[in-house]
Amino acid sequence: MEKLQECGVGCADTGGDCILNCFKDATDLSDGCAVCFAMYADCVVANCMDVCMTDESQECDPCQAEHCAPDFETCAGITFN
């Protein structure tokens, strides 16, 4: 997940393909899985970036669970914990 966070932060201004390409280059995931993770990172940037920017925030995980996890789980077919 650290690499996904790096890609999300590094591509925050551009999103989409930047996150997908960064994550695909850094992992051995299939294209389908990489798309799901990139979609998740885009969602975090769009919906939770303000509460996830500090390590002290206790609102980051609940924000991701509410806004991003359901679509990730549908895309990837796995539960995001």
C-alpha positions in Angstrom: 0.0 0.0 0.0 3.0 2.3 0.5 3.6 2.3 -3.3 0.0 3.1 -4.0 0.2 6.1 -1.6 3.4 7.3 -3.3 1.8 7.1 -6.7 -1.4 8.8 -5.5 0.5 11.7 -3.9 2.9 12.0 -6.8 0.1 12.0 -9.3 -2.4 14.1 -7.3 -2.5 16.9 -9.9 -3.0 14.6 -12.9 -4.6 11.4 -11.5 -5.9 8.7 -13.8 -3.3 7.3 -16.1 -0.4 8.7 -14.1 -1.5 6.7 -11.0 -2.2 3.6 -13.1 1.2 3.7 -14.9 3.1 4.5 -11.7 1.5 1.6 -9.9 1.9 -0.9 -12.8 5.6 0.0 -13.1 6.1 -0.5 -9.4 4.2 -3.8 -8.9 3.7 -7.2 -10.6 -0.1 -6.9 -10.5 -2.2 -7.8 -13.5 -3.5 -4.9 -15.5 -7.0 -5.5 -14.1 -5.8 -5.4 -10.5 -3.7 -2.3 -11.2 -6.7 -0.5 -12.6 -8.7 -1.2 -9.4 -5.9 0.1 -7.2 -5.4 3.1 -9.4 -9.2 3.8 -9.2 -9.0 3.5 -5.4 -6.1 6.0 -5.3 -8.0 8.4 -7.6 -10.9 8.2 -5.2 -8.8 8.9 -2.1 -7.3 12.0 -3.8 -10.8 13.2 -4.9 -12.6 12.5 -1.6 -10.2 12.1 1.3 -7.0 13.9 0.5 -7.6 16.7 3.0 -8.1 14.3 5.9 -5.3 11.8 4.8 -2.5 14.3 4.4 -1.3 14.1 8.0 -0.2 11.0 9.9 -2.2 12.1 12.9 -5.6 12.1 11.2 -8.0 9.6 12.5 -10.5 10.4 9.8 -8.5 9.0 6.9 -9.4 5.3 7.2 -13.1 6.0 7.8 -13.2 8.3 4.8 -11.6 5.7 2.5 -14.0 3.0 3.8 -17.0 5.2 3.1 -16.1 6.7 -0.2 -13.6 4.3 -1.9 -13.7 0.8 -0.5 -17.1 -0.2 -2.0 -16.1 0.5 -5.6 -12.7 -1.1 -5.1 -14.3 -4.3 -3.7 -16.6 -4.4 -6.7 -13.8 -3.9 -9.1 -11.3 -6.2 -7.6 -13.7 -8.8 -6.2 -11.9 -8.8 -2.8 -12.6 -7.1 0.5 -10.4 -4.1 1.3 -9.1 -4.2 4.8 
